Amino acid sequence: MAVALITGANRGIGLALVKAYTNRRDRVIAAVRRTSDRTELDAFAEANPKWVEVIEMDVADAADIGRARRKLEAEPIDVLVNNAGISGPDRQSATDMDYDGLAEALGVNAIAPLRVANAFLPNVKAAKGKIITLSSQMGIQGASSDSLAYRVSKQAVNRLMRGLATELKPQGIPVLIVHPGWVKTEMGGEGATLKPEDSAAQLLKLIDKLDLASTGKFLAWNGKELAW
Ligand SMILES: NC(=O)c1ccc[n+]([C@@H]2O[C@H](COP(=O)([O-])OP(=O)(O)OC[C@H]3O[C@@H](n4cnc5c(N)ncnc54)[C@H](OP(=O)(O)O)[C@@H]3O)[C@@H](O)[C@H]2O)c1
C-alpha cells in the first residue's frame, strides 16, 4: 500500500486521483483549502475511512503548508502530487494584464508546488517516494498572448521542477511534470475531450512507471514526452 498526498483534492482531476488511488487500495491524504466545497470528497472519505484522510492546506499560504507539514510529521509519503492550480485572471494578455492576477497565478501554479515539495521532502525521503506536478502544454505552446498568466506560470513550474529533479536525483527521488490532457473540469470546461477519471487513470500509469531514468521529464497523459 502506498500513501499519496494530493493537493486541490476536492474537485476536478485532484478528486479523480483521490478516487483512483483509493479504488486500488492505496491510502490518500487529500488536501483542500478551508474554503473549498468538499461535499463530494467528504462523502467519499466517509465511505472509505480507512483509505482517505482529508486535511486543510491552502498551497498559496506558507503558514498553512507549515501547519499541514507538522500534522503529517511522522507520515512517509510515497507519492506527492502537486495538482492544485488556477486559470488566472480575466485579463491576461500582454497588453491588457491584471498584474495582481498574474502574481496570484505565479504564486499558486509555480511557487506553491516548489514550496509544497520542499515542505514535504522529509516525508517523501522517508518513503523513498516521488514528486509529481501537474503542468500544462499551454505553457510551451506557440506565441499566443491569451491566457498569458496561466501559460507563464506553467512554464515557470516546469523549470522549477526540472531544477528540483536535478537536485534530488542523487538522493534517489524522481520528479515528474505532467500534462493531464484537456480534461472536463471547471478549468477545462465542458468542451474538453477527456473525463477526469480517464486522465487520472493515465496519470497513475505514468506515476507508477516513474523512476530516476525518467526524472525531470515533461510527459503528456498518454506518455508522450513534451519537448520544451
Ligand atoms: N482541466 C484541464 O484541461 C487541464 C489541462 C492542463 C493542466 N491542468 C492542470 O491540472 C490541475 C488540476 O486542474 P483541474 O482541471 O482539476 O482544475 P479545477 O477543476 O479548476 O480544480 C482546481 C483545484 O485546485 C484547487 N486550488 C486552487 N487554488 C488552490 C489553493 N491556493 N490551495 C489549494 N487548492 C487550490 C481548487 O480548490 P477550490 O475548490 O477551493 O477552488 C480545486 O480543487 C491544475 O494544476 C491545472 O492547471 C488542467
The ligand as a Gaussian input file, in Angstrom:
#p B3LYP/6-31G(d) Opt

LIG

0 1
 N       -8.544000      20.579000     -16.927000
 C       -7.625000      20.667000     -17.871000
 O       -7.949000      20.549000     -19.082000
 C       -6.174000      20.878000     -17.526000
 C       -5.257000      20.930000     -18.588000
 C       -3.905000      21.101000     -18.294000
 C       -3.491000      21.218000     -16.975000
 N       -4.401000      21.172000     -15.968000
 C       -3.895000      21.300000     -14.586000
 O       -4.379000      20.236000     -13.797000
 C       -4.548000      20.677000     -12.432000
 C       -5.972000      20.384000     -11.955000
 O       -6.851000      21.058000     -12.840000
 P       -8.435000      20.853000     -12.841000
 O       -8.857000      20.882000     -14.246000
 O       -8.823000      19.721000     -11.972000
 O       -8.877000      22.240000     -12.179000
 P      -10.177000      22.632000     -11.333000
 O      -11.294000      21.728000     -11.631000
 O      -10.354000      24.093000     -11.542000
 O       -9.697000      22.349000      -9.820000
 C       -8.643000      23.097000      -9.284000
 C       -8.363000      22.594000      -7.880000
 O       -7.266000      23.350000      -7.348000
 C       -7.669000      23.848000      -6.071000
 N       -6.969000      25.078000      -5.708000
 C       -6.924000      26.248000      -6.366000
 N       -6.190000      27.142000      -5.666000
 C       -5.777000      26.497000      -4.532000
 C       -5.004000      26.873000      -3.418000
 N       -4.499000      28.107000      -3.281000
 N       -4.764000      25.939000      -2.460000
 C       -5.256000      24.691000      -2.560000
 N       -6.021000      24.281000      -3.581000
 C       -6.271000      25.183000      -4.558000
 C       -9.168000      24.066000      -6.205000
 O       -9.752000      24.193000      -4.926000
 P      -11.094000      25.089000      -4.683000
 O      -12.258000      24.179000      -4.976000
 O      -11.002000      25.503000      -3.245000
 O      -11.043000      26.243000      -5.625000
 C       -9.552000      22.786000      -6.930000
 O       -9.595000      21.712000      -6.043000
 C       -4.207000      22.175000     -12.427000
 O       -2.887000      22.359000     -11.993000
 C       -4.368000      22.565000     -13.894000
 O       -3.585000      23.690000     -14.248000
 C       -5.731000      21.009000     -16.212000

